[in-house]
């Protein structure tokens, strides 16, 4: 079981994340490449909500393939191209993660590799070996 750290000597998190996540020795680690909102059939849905939902569905499928779930996530990095999409992307994240609180960073970037991509999410997960 990964241990989340949010000490009282540090300001409370600004969102649904832990300041630190400790991974016990002997754990299996899974590094998930940046997932964009492309559906399994190769199409890209319109809008931040649909693209974020597809990102999370892709991440959940990769986790499942490794015998893991969202509760095993220890670090997430989200890249957005529009700061105004933060709330919508966060709502979709909350739908997929519930009470799970991985370490998290969100970065607003000028662009992603393709101009139609609005969001990209990288993740790291850890589970018992």
N, C-alpha and C positions, 0 to 999 in steps of 0.2 A: 504494500500500500504506500503510495506516495504521500509525503507529508507536506502540507501547505503551511507557509510561514507568513504571518502578518503581525509582526510584533507591535505592542502598544507604544513603543518608543519611536515609531515611524508614523507619519500621517496616514490616516485610513485610505485605502485604495479609492481612486476616483471612479471606479466602475466595477464590474463583476470579474475580479481577478485577485490572485494572491500576489503579494510582493515577491515571494520566493517559493519554489517547490523543490523539495529534497527527494531524490531518487535513491532508494536503498540499493546497496551493493548486490550484485547478482541479477539485477533487473534486465529484461530485454528492452532495448531502445528501438524506436521506429522514428525515422526522420521522414516527414512527408513534404515533398516538393511543393512549391507554390501552386496551389490549385485555383483555377479560374472558373468562372461560371458557365463552362461549356457542358452541355448535357451529354449523356452516353451516345446519342446518335450524331454528335458533332455539331449540333446547332447551339446558338447562343441566344438565350432569352433576352427580352428587352427589360430594362430597368434594374435598379440596384437591388430591390427585394428579390426578384427572380434570380439574378446572378448570384447574390449572396446565398440564397437557398441551394442553388446548384453547387456552389463551392462546398458548403457544409455536407451536402449529400455525397459528394465525391470523397471528402475527408472521412465520413462515416463508412463508406464502402471500403476504403483503403484500411482503416482501422479494423473492420470486420475481417478483411482478408488476412490480417495478421493476428486474428484471435483477440482483438482488443475492442474497446468501446470508448465513448467520449470521456468516461470517468478516468481513463488512463492518460488523457492529455496533460502534459506538464508545461508546455510553452506554445503560444500562438503568436504569430506576427501577421497583422492584417495591413494590406496596402490599399489605400483608396485614392482615386484620382480627383474626387470632389469632396471637400470638407463638409458640405451640406448633406452628404450621404451617411455621416457618422451615426445618427440616430436610427435610421432605417436599417443599416447594417448591424447595429447593436441589437435591435429588436429581433432580427432573424437569428443572430447568434444566440440570444436568450432562449428562443424557441428550440434550438438544437441542443444547447448545453444545460439548460435548466439551472440547477444549483452548483454545477461544476465550476470551479474557480482555478483555472490554470494561470501560470504567469502569462502576461499579455502585453503586447506593444502594438499600437496602431500608428501608422505613418501615412501622411498625405504626400503623394508623389505627383510630379508633373504629368507623368504618363506611365502606362504599362507597355509591354511589348507590342500589343495590338491596340489601336485607338478605340475599338469598340468595347474593350474590357474595362469594367468599372471597379473591379475588386479582385484581389488575389490574396490567398491565405496560405501561409506556411505553418506547419505544426510539428511538434515533437511529442511522442507518447512513450510511456514506460510502463511495463507490466512485469509481474513476477516471472523469473526465468524458467 
